[in-house]
Amino acid sequence: MDRIVIRGEARLEGEVQVSGSKNSALALMAASILGQGETRLRNVPRLRDVEAMLELLRALGAKADWSGAHQVCIDGSTISSAEAPYDLVRKMRASFMVLGPLLARFGTARVSEPGGCAIGVRPIDQHLKGLEALGAKIRLDHGYVEVSTTELRGGRFAFDVSTVNGTQNVMMAASLADGETIIENAAQEPEVVELAEFLGRMGADVSGAGSDRIRIRGVASLRGAAHQVSGDRIEAGTLLAAAAITRGDVTIRQIDSSTLESTLDKLRELGAVVEAGPDWARLKVDGPLQPLQVVTAPFPGYPTDMQAQIMAVLATVEGSSVVTERVFENRFMHVPEFQRMGADITLSGRAAHLRGVDRLMGAPVMATDLRASAGLILAGLAARGDTIVNRVYHIDRGYERIEEKLRSLGAEIRREG
Ligand code: EPU
């Protein structure tokens, strides 16, 4: 099994390009189910999660494959099955996003319940509440969610919690429903906005995405569309955090910096010099860093997907910091691994209290989920000696060639088979 070996303490410097957004790409791929004809997505990251979604689309009967280094081509017209099997959904929770599109196209869908995962219970009640508001009947049957309707019609409802994939699932279904749907307390993440733009290209009528109230006027049919996937704001933030933890100077390119504001604000508060233009950002450390209070929240708040990374940085900053996780109930699996590297962290409920140490120490550690592994790699970049990150398949779910990118910035990092 692959592992990543890092010899720490190299200062990162230089420029690097951010890959396309994993979470946008996955939603757009699910949306392709709605279209008659071909969808072409460019700037798609080469990731295990993207492969898993391609596999699922093929299992449904779609033509779905890479048509270039970072381009996928999907033709949903040949979809013959509305059932997403356990083996495929279990691999990746985002697979559950095919539920809304399948229901809208076929009037019925059967998708395995995704279950919990390392970062929390992650229920699907809000997805189902939204689809019910559109007239779907829901049945839970032996680990599967079965939805059906004789007529999908527009509805008005409010989510009880802000949910990204829940909002996306319902937006997709509502695009082919009869009449108008209003979603209140909608998630405002950039990936929701990007899906709305893409649905618009397919012929849908969606407005208000990016606010907490989205209106969708259903249309009779949608077509395939072409789209360039935006840069990945979490990869971008991770690379800037790598610059911060190594007290370096890194410029990232191909990223809409307006999607990074809360991350950039925190990095500025940390004491780093942060500059940004429309499609780039630069972080430079030229003085001591300050401890921070960080609380994760739905967009535009500080992203939960950047929590492990900022914690790694704060573990190396003198003084007391507190990182509070408010989005997922169990997203601190990286803490014991950071402790193995000498970090001084005490957990109390949803808060991690840190006292920065002078130096982290390299150690063998285990990745438990995607963003935790990113945090461990960052910690390894700053640590004295060698850090060996095991179970790197987690990182391959969401970061394309991370070790090559970091190496191009001066990190001593390699993958071992
Ligand atoms: N929730 C419910 N009921 C639901 C849905 C969600 O209670 O029906 C709760 C969740 O348990 C959680 C909160 O709502 O406590 C927010 O979860 P959300 O639904 O927004 O998460 P998601 O849509 O399943 C996406 C990303 C995650 C990211 C979260 C939050 C994708 C494929 N995944 O998940 O990305 O952490 O939004 O921003 O878009 C990652 O990339 O590493 C990752 C986990």
Boltz pocket constraint, residues with backbone or C-beta under 6 A from the ligand:
constraints:
  - pocket:
      binder: B
      contacts: [[A, 23], [A, 24], [A, 26], [A, 93], [A, 94], [A, 120], [A, 121], [A, 122], [A, 123], [A, 124], [A, 125], [A, 126], [A, 127], [A, 128], [A, 161], [A, 162], [A, 163], [A, 164], [A, 165], [A, 166], [A, 187], [A, 191], [A, 304], [A, 305], [A, 326], [A, 327], [A, 328], [A, 329], [A, 370], [A, 371], [A, 398]]
      max_distance: 6.0
